Amino acid sequence: MTYPTASVFNLVNHSGHLVKITHLGMEPIEKGSEAFFFPTPLPLGTPGPFEIPPRDAITLYQPPDTLGEGDPGHKTRARVTTSDGKTFKSKRVRVRELIDPQA
C-alpha cells in the first residue's frame, strides 16, 4: 500500500498563554533564494493567523510539491513567527528529506 507523503509541522505552545501564529514557512531551500511561507497550511485550509492554546500543540502539513524545485542537498528549516514578533526555527534538514522521506 502506498501512502501520500507530506512535510509535517508539529507546533507546540510551551507557554501558559495563547499564542497567535502569523507565519509558517521555510528558510530558503535553494542557495541564494528567499524564504517562503505557507499561507494556508493543511488541514486548516484557511489563511492565517491561527492560534495555539496554552500548553497545547497543533499539527500542520504541506505536500512536498509545495516546496518547489529546491536543491535536494541544500539544508533548510521550518520557521514560525508569532504575533508578538518572535521567530522560532526547527533543526536543519536536507531538502531531499522533505520531498522524498525514503531518500
Protein Blocks (a to p, Z undefined) as FASTA:
>chain_A
ZZddddddddddfbfbdcddfbdcdddfbehiacdddfbacfklpacdddddehiacddd
ddfklnojadfkbccddddddfkopacddddddfklmmomkZZ
